[in-house]
Amino acid sequence: MNESSLLAHLEDIATRLGVELRYENLGQIGLRIDGGYCKVAGKPMILVNRKDSLQRKIRVISRSLGKLNLEGIFIPPAVRRVIEAQNN
């Protein structure tokens, strides 16, 4: 699976979980964070620096998804392995 396809699968999983995925230029808005899972006004969100490489975006999203309950959601085995690798 190529990186673009992997990213699309991760984005789809976030959507199915009801997690807002936001691509922002984090440095421009004054945030000194790497991005990741958070809650804003009680709503789950994953912040991703839009300037990051494709590989970094995949790491941030898969690490964030690994913190959530993924039971009952079909995740292709290759995608699940990436999520698990980022959370071990």
KEROBA-63682 format. One record per atom (N, C-alpha, C, O): x, z, y; atom name. Coordinates in Angstrom, 1 decimal, padded with zeros to 4 digits, always signed. Layout:
! KEROBA-63682
{c1:X | c3:Z | c2:Y | atom:CA}
...
! end
This chain:
! KEROBA-63682
{c1:+000.9 | c3:+000.0 | c2:-001.2 | atom:N}
{c1:+000.0 | c3:+000.0 | c2:+000.0 | atom:CA}
{c1:+000.9 | c3:+000.0 | c2:+001.2 | atom:C}
{c1:+001.8 | c3:+000.8 | c2:+001.3 | atom:O}
{c1:+000.6 | c3:-000.9 | c2:+002.2 | atom:N}
{c1:+001.4 | c3:-000.9 | c2:+003.4 | atom:CA}
{c1:+001.0 | c3:+000.2 | c2:+004.3 | atom:C}
{c1:+000.0 | c3:+000.8 | c2:+004.2 | atom:O}
{c1:+001.8 | c3:+000.4 | c2:+005.4 | atom:N}
{c1:+001.6 | c3:+001.5 | c2:+006.3 | atom:CA}
{c1:+000.3 | c3:+001.3 | c2:+007.1 | atom:C}
{c1:-000.4 | c3:+002.3 | c2:+007.4 | atom:O}
{c1:+000.0 | c3:+000.1 | c2:+007.5 | atom:N}
{c1:-001.2 | c3:-000.1 | c2:+008.3 | atom:CA}
{c1:-002.4 | c3:+000.2 | c2:+007.5 | atom:C}
{c1:-003.4 | c3:+000.8 | c2:+008.0 | atom:O}
{c1:-002.4 | c3:-000.2 | c2:+006.2 | atom:N}
{c1:-003.6 | c3:+000.1 | c2:+005.3 | atom:CA}
{c1:-003.7 | c3:+001.6 | c2:+005.1 | atom:C}
{c1:-004.8 | c3:+002.1 | c2:+005.1 | atom:O}
{c1:-002.5 | c3:+002.3 | c2:+004.9 | atom:N}
{c1:-002.5 | c3:+003.7 | c2:+004.7 | atom:CA}
{c1:-003.1 | c3:+004.4 | c2:+005.9 | atom:C}
{c1:-003.9 | c3:+005.3 | c2:+005.8 | atom:O}
{c1:-002.7 | c3:+004.0 | c2:+007.1 | atom:N}
{c1:-003.2 | c3:+004.6 | c2:+008.3 | atom:CA}
{c1:-004.7 | c3:+004.4 | c2:+008.4 | atom:C}
{c1:-005.4 | c3:+005.3 | c2:+008.8 | atom:O}
{c1:-005.2 | c3:+003.2 | c2:+008.1 | atom:N}
{c1:-006.6 | c3:+003.0 | c2:+008.1 | atom:CA}
{c1:-007.4 | c3:+003.9 | c2:+007.2 | atom:C}
{c1:-008.5 | c3:+004.4 | c2:+007.5 | atom:O}
{c1:-006.8 | c3:+004.1 | c2:+006.0 | atom:N}
{c1:-007.5 | c3:+005.0 | c2:+005.0 | atom:CA}
{c1:-007.5 | c3:+006.4 | c2:+005.6 | atom:C}
{c1:-008.5 | c3:+007.1 | c2:+005.4 | atom:O}
{c1:-006.4 | c3:+006.9 | c2:+006.2 | atom:N}
{c1:-006.4 | c3:+008.2 | c2:+006.7 | atom:CA}
{c1:-007.4 | c3:+008.4 | c2:+007.8 | atom:C}
{c1:-008.1 | c3:+009.4 | c2:+008.0 | atom:O}
{c1:-007.5 | c3:+007.4 | c2:+008.7 | atom:N}
{c1:-008.5 | c3:+007.4 | c2:+009.8 | atom:CA}
{c1:-009.9 | c3:+007.5 | c2:+009.2 | atom:C}
{c1:-010.7 | c3:+008.2 | c2:+009.8 | atom:O}
{c1:-010.1 | c3:+006.7 | c2:+008.2 | atom:N}
{c1:-011.5 | c3:+006.7 | c2:+007.6 | atom:CA}
{c1:-011.8 | c3:+008.1 | c2:+007.0 | atom:C}
{c1:-012.9 | c3:+008.6 | c2:+007.1 | atom:O}
{c1:-010.8 | c3:+008.7 | c2:+006.4 | atom:N}
{c1:-011.1 | c3:+010.1 | c2:+005.8 | atom:CA}
{c1:-011.4 | c3:+011.1 | c2:+006.9 | atom:C}
{c1:-012.4 | c3:+011.8 | c2:+006.8 | atom:O}
{c1:-010.7 | c3:+011.0 | c2:+008.0 | atom:N}
{c1:-011.0 | c3:+011.9 | c2:+009.1 | atom:CA}
{c1:-012.4 | c3:+011.7 | c2:+009.6 | atom:C}
{c1:-013.2 | c3:+012.6 | c2:+009.9 | atom:O}
{c1:-012.8 | c3:+010.4 | c2:+009.7 | atom:N}
{c1:-014.2 | c3:+010.1 | c2:+010.2 | atom:CA}
{c1:-015.2 | c3:+010.6 | c2:+009.2 | atom:C}
{c1:-016.2 | c3:+011.2 | c2:+009.7 | atom:O}
{c1:-015.0 | c3:+010.4 | c2:+007.9 | atom:N}
{c1:-016.0 | c3:+010.9 | c2:+006.9 | atom:CA}
{c1:-016.1 | c3:+012.5 | c2:+006.9 | atom:C}
{c1:-017.1 | c3:+013.0 | c2:+006.6 | atom:O}
{c1:-015.0 | c3:+013.1 | c2:+007.4 | atom:N}
{c1:-015.0 | c3:+014.6 | c2:+007.4 | atom:CA}
{c1:-015.6 | c3:+015.1 | c2:+008.8 | atom:C}
{c1:-015.8 | c3:+016.3 | c2:+008.9 | atom:O}
{c1:-015.9 | c3:+014.2 | c2:+009.7 | atom:N}
{c1:-016.5 | c3:+014.6 | c2:+010.9 | atom:CA}
{c1:-015.4 | c3:+015.1 | c2:+011.9 | atom:C}
{c1:-015.7 | c3:+015.8 | c2:+012.8 | atom:O}
{c1:-014.2 | c3:+014.7 | c2:+011.7 | atom:N}
{c1:-013.1 | c3:+015.1 | c2:+012.6 | atom:CA}
{c1:-012.8 | c3:+014.0 | c2:+013.6 | atom:C}
{c1:-012.5 | c3:+012.9 | c2:+013.2 | atom:O}
{c1:-012.8 | c3:+014.3 | c2:+014.8 | atom:N}
{c1:-012.5 | c3:+013.3 | c2:+015.9 | atom:CA}
{c1:-011.0 | c3:+013.1 | c2:+015.9 | atom:C}
{c1:-010.2 | c3:+014.0 | c2:+015.8 | atom:O}
{c1:-010.7 | c3:+011.8 | c2:+015.9 | atom:N}
{c1:-009.3 | c3:+011.4 | c2:+015.9 | atom:CA}
{c1:-009.0 | c3:+010.8 | c2:+017.3 | atom:C}
{c1:-009.6 | c3:+009.8 | c2:+017.7 | atom:O}
{c1:-008.1 | c3:+011.4 | c2:+018.0 | atom:N}
{c1:-007.8 | c3:+011.0 | c2:+019.4 | atom:CA}
{c1:-006.4 | c3:+010.6 | c2:+019.5 | atom:C}
{c1:-005.4 | c3:+011.3 | c2:+019.2 | atom:O}
{c1:-006.2 | c3:+009.3 | c2:+019.9 | atom:N}
{c1:-004.9 | c3:+008.8 | c2:+020.2 | atom:CA}
{c1:-004.7 | c3:+008.9 | c2:+021.7 | atom:C}
{c1:-005.4 | c3:+008.3 | c2:+022.5 | atom:O}
{c1:-003.7 | c3:+009.7 | c2:+022.1 | atom:N}
{c1:-003.4 | c3:+010.0 | c2:+023.5 | atom:CA}
{c1:-001.9 | c3:+009.8 | c2:+023.8 | atom:C}
{c1:-001.1 | c3:+010.0 | c2:+022.9 | atom:O}
{c1:-001.6 | c3:+009.5 | c2:+025.0 | atom:N}
{c1:-000.2 | c3:+009.6 | c2:+025.4 | atom:CA}
{c1:+000.1 | c3:+011.1 | c2:+025.8 | atom:C}
{c1:-000.1 | c3:+011.4 | c2:+027.0 | atom:O}
{c1:+000.5 | c3:+011.9 | c2:+024.8 | atom:N}
{c1:+000.5 | c3:+013.3 | c2:+025.0 | atom:CA}
{c1:+001.6 | c3:+013.7 | c2:+026.1 | atom:C}
{c1:+001.4 | c3:+014.7 | c2:+026.8 | atom:O}
{c1:+002.7 | c3:+013.0 | c2:+026.2 | atom:N}
{c1:+003.7 | c3:+013.3 | c2:+027.2 | atom:CA}
{c1:+003.1 | c3:+013.0 | c2:+028.6 | atom:C}
{c1:+003.4 | c3:+013.8 | c2:+029.6 | atom:O}
{c1:+002.3 | c3:+012.0 | c2:+028.8 | atom:N}
{c1:+001.8 | c3:+011.6 | c2:+030.1 | atom:CA}
{c1:+000.8 | c3:+012.6 | c2:+030.6 | atom:C}
{c1:+000.7 | c3:+012.9 | c2:+031.8 | atom:O}
{c1:+000.1 | c3:+013.3 | c2:+029.7 | atom:N}
{c1:-000.9 | c3:+014.2 | c2:+030.1 | atom:CA}
{c1:-000.4 | c3:+015.7 | c2:+030.2 | atom:C}
{c1:-001.1 | c3:+016.6 | c2:+030.3 | atom:O}
{c1:+001.0 | c3:+015.7 | c2:+030.0 | atom:N}
{c1:+001.6 | c3:+017.0 | c2:+030.2 | atom:CA}
{c1:+001.7 | c3:+017.9 | c2:+029.0 | atom:C}
{c1:+002.0 | c3:+019.1 | c2:+029.1 | atom:O}
{c1:+001.3 | c3:+017.4 | c2:+027.8 | atom:N}
{c1:+001.4 | c3:+018.3 | c2:+026.6 | atom:CA}
{c1:+002.7 | c3:+018.1 | c2:+025.9 | atom:C}
{c1:+003.2 | c3:+016.9 | c2:+025.7 | atom:O}
{c1:+003.3 | c3:+019.2 | c2:+025.6 | atom:N}
{c1:+004.6 | c3:+019.1 | c2:+024.8 | atom:CA}
{c1:+004.3 | c3:+019.6 | c2:+023.4 | atom:C}
{c1:+004.8 | c3:+020.6 | c2:+022.9 | atom:O}
{c1:+003.5 | c3:+018.8 | c2:+022.7 | atom:N}
{c1:+003.2 | c3:+019.0 | c2:+021.3 | atom:CA}
{c1:+003.4 | c3:+017.8 | c2:+020.5 | atom:C}
{c1:+003.5 | c3:+016.7 | c2:+021.0 | atom:O}
{c1:+003.5 | c3:+018.0 | c2:+019.2 | atom:N}
{c1:+003.7 | c3:+016.8 | c2:+018.3 | atom:CA}
{c1:+002.4 | c3:+016.2 | c2:+017.9 | atom:C}
{c1:+002.4 | c3:+015.2 | c2:+017.3 | atom:O}
{c1:+001.3 | c3:+016.8 | c2:+018.2 | atom:N}
{c1:+000.0 | c3:+016.4 | c2:+017.8 | atom:CA}
{c1:-000.4 | c3:+017.1 | c2:+016.5 | atom:C}
{c1:+000.4 | c3:+017.9 | c2:+016.0 | atom:O}
{c1:-001.6 | c3:+016.9 | c2:+016.0 | atom:N}
{c1:-002.0 | c3:+017.5 | c2:+014.8 | atom:CA}
{c1:-003.5 | c3:+018.0 | c2:+015.0 | atom:C}
{c1:-004.2 | c3:+017.7 | c2:+015.9 | atom:O}
{c1:-003.8 | c3:+018.9 | c2:+014.0 | atom:N}
{c1:-005.2 | c3:+019.4 | c2:+013.9 | atom:CA}
{c1:-005.4 | c3:+020.5 | c2:+014.9 | atom:C}
{c1:-004.5 | c3:+021.4 | c2:+015.1 | atom:O}
{c1:-006.6 | c3:+020.5 | c2:+015.5 | atom:N}
{c1:-006.9 | c3:+021.6 | c2:+016.4 | atom:CA}
{c1:-008.5 | c3:+021.6 | c2:+016.6 | atom:C}
{c1:-009.1 | c3:+020.7 | c2:+016.0 | atom:O}
{c1:-009.0 | c3:+022.6 | c2:+017.2 | atom:N}
{c1:-010.4 | c3:+022.6 | c2:+017.6 | atom:CA}
{c1:-010.5 | c3:+022.7 | c2:+019.1 | atom:C}
{c1:-009.8 | c3:+023.5 | c2:+019.7 | atom:O}
{c1:-011.4 | c3:+021.9 | c2:+019.6 | atom:N}
{c1:-011.7 | c3:+021.8 | c2:+021.0 | atom:CA}
{c1:-013.2 | c3:+022.1 | c2:+021.2 | atom:C}
{c1:-014.0 | c3:+021.4 | c2:+020.7 | atom:O}
{c1:-013.5 | c3:+023.2 | c2:+021.9 | atom:N}
{c1:-014.9 | c3:+023.6 | c2:+022.1 | atom:CA}
{c1:-015.5 | c3:+023.7 | c2:+020.7 | atom:C}
{c1:-016.7 | c3:+023.4 | c2:+020.6 | atom:O}
{c1:-014.8 | c3:+024.2 | c2:+019.7 | atom:N}
{c1:-015.3 | c3:+024.4 | c2:+018.4 | atom:CA}
{c1:-015.4 | c3:+023.2 | c2:+017.5 | atom:C}
{c1:-015.8 | c3:+023.3 | c2:+016.3 | atom:O}
{c1:-015.1 | c3:+022.1 | c2:+018.0 | atom:N}
{c1:-015.1 | c3:+020.8 | c2:+017.3 | atom:CA}
{c1:-013.8 | c3:+020.4 | c2:+016.7 | atom:C}
{c1:-012.8 | c3:+020.5 | c2:+017.4 | atom:O}
{c1:-013.7 | c3:+020.1 | c2:+015.4 | atom:N}
{c1:-012.4 | c3:+019.7 | c2:+014.8 | atom:CA}
{c1:-011.9 | c3:+018.4 | c2:+015.4 | atom:C}
{c1:-012.6 | c3:+017.4 | c2:+015.6 | atom:O}
{c1:-010.6 | c3:+018.3 | c2:+015.6 | atom:N}
{c1:-010.0 | c3:+017.2 | c2:+016.2 | atom:CA}
{c1:-008.5 | c3:+017.0 | c2:+015.7 | atom:C}
{c1:-007.9 | c3:+018.0 | c2:+015.5 | atom:O}
{c1:-008.1 | c3:+015.8 | c2:+015.6 | atom:N}
{c1:-006.7 | c3:+015.5 | c2:+015.3 | atom:CA}
{c1:-006.2 | c3:+014.7 | c2:+016.5 | atom:C}
{c1:-006.6 | c3:+013.6 | c2:+016.8 | atom:O}
{c1:-005.2 | c3:+015.3 | c2:+017.2 | atom:N}
{c1:-004.5 | c3:+014.6 | c2:+018.3 | atom:CA}
{c1:-003.3 | c3:+013.9 | c2:+017.8 | atom:C}
{c1:-002.5 | c3:+014.5 | c2:+017.0 | atom:O}
{c1:-003.2 | c3:+012.6 | c2:+018.2 | atom:N}
{c1:-002.0 | c3:+011.8 | c2:+017.7 | atom:CA}
{c1:-001.4 | c3:+011.2 | c2:+019.0 | atom:C}
{c1:-002.2 | c3:+010.6 | c2:+019.8 | atom:O}
{c1:-000.1 | c3:+011.3 | c2:+019.1 | atom:N}
{c1:+000.5 | c3:+010.6 | c2:+020.2 | atom:CA}
{c1:+000.5 | c3:+009.1 | c2:+020.0 | atom:C}
{c1:+001.1 | c3:+008.6 | c2:+019.0 | atom:O}
{c1:-000.1 | c3:+008.4 | c2:+020.9 | atom:N}
{c1:-000.3 | c3:+006.9 | c2:+020.7 | atom:CA}
{c1:+001.1 | c3:+006.2 | c2:+020.8 | atom:C}
{c1:+001.2 | c3:+005.1 | c2:+020.3 | atom:O}
{c1:+002.1 | c3:+006.8 | c2:+021.3 | atom:N}
{c1:+003.4 | c3:+006.2 | c2:+021.5 | atom:CA}
{c1:+004.3 | c3:+006.4 | c2:+020.2 | atom:C}
{c1:+005.3 | c3:+005.8 | c2:+020.1 | atom:O}
{c1:+003.8 | c3:+007.3 | c2:+019.3 | atom:N}
{c1:+004.5 | c3:+007.5 | c2:+018.0 | atom:CA}
{c1:+004.6 | c3:+006.3 | c2:+017.2 | atom:C}
{c1:+003.7 | c3:+005.4 | c2:+017.3 | atom:O}
{c1:+005.6 | c3:+006.2 | c2:+016.3 | atom:N}
{c1:+005.7 | c3:+005.1 | c2:+015.3 | atom:CA}
{c1:+004.6 | c3:+005.2 | c2:+014.3 | atom:C}
{c1:+003.9 | c3:+006.3 | c2:+014.2 | atom:O}
{c1:+004.3 | c3:+004.2 | c2:+013.6 | atom:N}
{c1:+003.3 | c3:+004.1 | c2:+012.6 | atom:CA}
{c1:+003.6 | c3:+005.2 | c2:+011.5 | atom:C}
{c1:+002.7 | c3:+005.9 | c2:+011.1 | atom:O}
{c1:+004.8 | c3:+005.4 | c2:+011.2 | atom:N}
{c1:+005.2 | c3:+006.4 | c2:+010.2 | atom:CA}
{c1:+004.9 | c3:+007.8 | c2:+010.7 | atom:C}
{c1:+004.4 | c3:+008.6 | c2:+009.9 | atom:O}
{c1:+005.2 | c3:+008.1 | c2:+011.9 | atom:N}
{c1:+004.9 | c3:+009.4 | c2:+012.5 | atom:CA}
{c1:+003.4 | c3:+009.6 | c2:+012.6 | atom:C}
{c1:+003.0 | c3:+010.8 | c2:+012.3 | atom:O}
{c1:+002.6 | c3:+008.6 | c2:+012.9 | atom:N}
{c1:+001.2 | c3:+008.8 | c2:+013.0 | atom:CA}
{c1:+000.6 | c3:+009.1 | c2:+011.6 | atom:C}
{c1:-000.2 | c3:+010.0 | c2:+011.5 | atom:O}
{c1:+001.2 | c3:+008.5 | c2:+010.6 | atom:N}
{c1:+000.8 | c3:+008.8 | c2:+009.2 | atom:CA}
{c1:+001.1 | c3:+010.2 | c2:+008.8 | atom:C}
{c1:+000.3 | c3:+010.9 | c2:+008.2 | atom:O}
{c1:+002.3 | c3:+010.7 | c2:+009.2 | atom:N}
{c1:+002.7 | c3:+012.1 | c2:+008.9 | atom:CA}
{c1:+001.8 | c3:+013.1 | c2:+009.6 | atom:C}
{c1:+001.3 | c3:+014.0 | c2:+009.0 | atom:O}
{c1:+001.5 | c3:+012.8 | c2:+010.9 | atom:N}
{c1:+000.7 | c3:+013.8 | c2:+011.6 | atom:CA}
{c1:-000.8 | c3:+013.9 | c2:+011.1 | atom:C}
{c1:-001.3 | c3:+014.9 | c2:+010.9 | atom:O}
{c1:-001.3 | c3:+012.7 | c2:+010.8 | atom:N}
{c1:-002.7 | c3:+012.7 | c2:+010.3 | atom:CA}
{c1:-002.8 | c3:+013.2 | c2:+008.9 | atom:C}
{c1:-003.7 | c3:+014.0 | c2:+008.5 | atom:O}
{c1:-001.9 | c3:+012.8 | c2:+008.0 | atom:N}
{c1:-001.9 | c3:+013.3 | c2:+006.6 | atom:CA}
{c1:-001.6 | c3:+014.8 | c2:+006.5 | atom:C}
{c1:-002.2 | c3:+015.5 | c2:+005.7 | atom:O}
{c1:-000.7 | c3:+015.3 | c2:+007.4 | atom:N}
{c1:-000.5 | c3:+016.8 | c2:+007.4 | atom:CA}
{c1:-001.7 | c3:+017.5 | c2:+007.9 | atom:C}
{c1:-002.1 | c3:+018.6 | c2:+007.4 | atom:O}
{c1:-002.4 | c3:+016.9 | c2:+008.9 | atom:N}
{c1:-003.6 | c3:+017.6 | c2:+009.4 | atom:CA}
{c1:-004.8 | c3:+017.5 | c2:+008.4 | atom:C}
{c1:-005.5 | c3:+018.5 | c2:+008.2 | atom:O}
{c1:-004.9 | c3:+016.4 | c2:+007.7 | atom:N}
{c1:-006.0 | c3:+016.3 | c2:+006.7 | atom:CA}
{c1:-005.7 | c3:+017.3 | c2:+005.5 | atom:C}
{c1:-006.7 | c3:+017.8 | c2:+004.9 | atom:O}
{c1:-004.5 | c3:+017.6 | c2:+005.2 | atom:N}
{c1:-004.2 | c3:+018.5 | c2:+004.2 | atom:CA}
{c1:-004.6 | c3:+019.9 | c2:+004.4 | atom:C}
{c1:-004.7 | c3:+020.7 | c2:+003.5 | atom:O}
{c1:-004.9 | c3:+020.2 | c2:+005.7 | atom:N}
{c1:-005.4 | c3:+021.6 | c2:+006.0 | atom:CA}
{c1:-006.9 | c3:+021.7 | c2:+005.8 | atom:C}
{c1:-007.5 | c3:+022.8 | c2:+006.0 | atom:O}
{c1:-007.6 | c3:+020.6 | c2:+005.5 | atom:N}
{c1:-009.0 | c3:+020.6 | c2:+005.4 | atom:CA}
{c1:-009.5 | c3:+020.5 | c2:+004.0 | atom:C}
{c1:-008.7 | c3:+020.2 | c2:+003.1 | atom:O}
{c1:-010.7 | c3:+020.8 | c2:+003.8 | atom:N}
{c1:-011.3 | c3:+020.8 | c2:+002.4 | atom:CA}
{c1:-011.6 | c3:+019.3 | c2:+002.1 | atom:C}
{c1:-012.5 | c3:+018.7 | c2:+002.7 | atom:O}
{c1:-010.9 | c3:+018.7 | c2:+001.2 | atom:N}
{c1:-011.1 | c3:+017.3 | c2:+000.8 | atom:CA}
{c1:-011.9 | c3:+017.2 | c2:-000.5 | atom:C}
{c1:-012.0 | c3:+016.1 | c2:-001.0 | atom:O}
{c1:-012.4 | c3:+018.3 | c2:-001.0 | atom:N}
{c1:-013.2 | c3:+018.2 | c2:-002.2 | atom:CA}
{c1:-014.5 | c3:+017.4 | c2:-002.0 | atom:C}
{c1:-015.1 | c3:+017.4 | c2:-000.9 | atom:O}
{c1:-014.8 | c3:+016.6 | c2:-003.0 | atom:N}
{c1:-016.0 | c3:+015.8 | c2:-002.9 | atom:CA}
{c1:-015.9 | c3:+014.5 | c2:-002.1 | atom:C}
{c1:-016.9 | c3:+013.8 | c2:-002.0 | atom:O}
{c1:-014.7 | c3:+014.2 | c2:-001.6 | atom:N}
{c1:-014.5 | c3:+013.0 | c2:-000.9 | atom:CA}
{c1:-013.6 | c3:+012.1 | c2:-001.7 | atom:C}
{c1:-012.5 | c3:+012.5 | c2:-002.1 | atom:O}
{c1:-014.0 | c3:+010.9 | c2:-002.0 | atom:N}
{c1:-013.1 | c3:+010.0 | c2:-002.7 | atom:CA}
{c1:-011.9 | c3:+009.6 | c2:-001.9 | atom:C}
{c1:-012.1 | c3:+009.1 | c2:-000.7 | atom:O}
{c1:-010.7 | c3:+009.8 | c2:-002.4 | atom:N}
{c1:-009.5 | c3:+009.4 | c2:-001.7 | atom:CA}
{c1:-008.7 | c3:+008.6 | c2:-002.7 | atom:C}
{c1:-008.4 | c3:+009.1 | c2:-003.8 | atom:O}
{c1:-008.3 | c3:+007.4 | c2:-002.4 | atom:N}
{c1:-007.5 | c3:+006.6 | c2:-003.3 | atom:CA}
{c1:-006.3 | c3:+007.4 | c2:-003.7 | atom:C}
{c1:-005.7 | c3:+008.1 | c2:-002.9 | atom:O}
{c1:-005.9 | c3:+007.3 | c2:-005.0 | atom:N}
{c1:-004.7 | c3:+008.1 | c2:-005.5 | atom:CA}
{c1:-003.5 | c3:+008.0 | c2:-004.6 | atom:C}
{c1:-002.8 | c3:+009.0 | c2:-004.4 | atom:O}
{c1:-003.1 | c3:+006.8 | c2:-004.2 | atom:N}
{c1:-001.9 | c3:+006.6 | c2:-003.4 | atom:CA}
{c1:-002.0 | c3:+007.4 | c2:-002.0 | atom:C}
{c1:-001.0 | c3:+007.9 | c2:-001.6 | atom:O}
{c1:-003.2 | c3:+007.4 | c2:-001.5 | atom:N}
{c1:-003.4 | c3:+008.1 | c2:-000.2 | atom:CA}
{c1:-003.4 | c3:+009.6 | c2:-000.4 | atom:C}
{c1:-002.8 | c3:+010.4 | c2:+000.4 | atom:O}
{c1:-004.0 | c3:+010.1 | c2:-001.5 | atom:N}
{c1:-004.0 | c3:+011.5 | c2:-001.8 | atom:CA}
{c1:-002.5 | c3:+012.0 | c2:-002.0 | atom:C}
{c1:-002.2 | c3:+013.1 | c2:-001.6 | atom:O}
{c1:-001.7 | c3:+011.2 | c2:-002.7 | atom:N}
{c1:-000.3 | c3:+011.6 | c2:-002.9 | atom:CA}
{c1:+000.4 | c3:+011.7 | c2:-001.6 | atom:C}
{c1:+001.2 | c3:+012.7 | c2:-001.4 | atom:O}
{c1:+000.1 | c3:+010.9 | c2:-000.6 | atom:N}
{c1:+000.8 | c3:+011.0 | c2:+000.7 | atom:CA}
{c1:+000.3 | c3:+012.3 | c2:+001.4 | atom:C}
{c1:+001.2 | c3:+013.0 | c2:+002.0 | atom:O}
{c1:-001.0 | c3:+012.6 | c2:+001.3 | atom:N}
{c1:-001.5 | c3:+013.8 | c2:+001.9 | atom:CA}
{c1:-000.8 | c3:+015.0 | c2:+001.3 | atom:C}
{c1:-000.4 | c3:+016.0 | c2:+002.0 | atom:O}
{c1:-000.8 | c3:+015.0 | c2:+000.0 | atom:N}
{c1:-000.2 | c3:+016.2 | c2:-000.7 | atom:CA}
{c1:+001.3 | c3:+016.3 | c2:-000.5 | atom:C}
{c1:+001.8 | c3:+017.4 | c2:-000.3 | atom:O}
{c1:+002.0 | c3:+015.2 | c2:-000.4 | atom:N}
{c1:+003.4 | c3:+015.2 | c2:-000.1 | atom:CA}
{c1:+003.7 | c3:+015.9 | c2:+001.3 | atom:C}
{c1:+004.7 | c3:+016.5 | c2:+001.4 | atom:O}
{c1:+002.9 | c3:+015.6 | c2:+002.2 | atom:N}
{c1:+003.1 | c3:+016.1 | c2:+003.6 | atom:CA}
{c1:+002.7 | c3:+017.6 | c2:+003.7 | atom:C}
{c1:+003.0 | c3:+018.3 | c2:+004.7 | atom:O}
{c1:+002.0 | c3:+018.1 | c2:+002.7 | atom:N}
{c1:+001.6 | c3:+019.5 | c2:+002.7 | atom:CA}
{c1:+002.2 | c3:+020.4 | c2:+001.7 | atom:C}
{c1:+001.7 | c3:+021.5 | c2:+001.4 | atom:O}
{c1:+003.3 | c3:+020.0 | c2:+001.1 | atom:N}
{c1:+004.0 | c3:+020.8 | c2:+000.1 | atom:CA}
{c1:+005.3 | c3:+021.2 | c2:+000.6 | atom:C}
{c1:+006.1 | c3:+021.9 | c2:-000.1 | atom:O}
! end
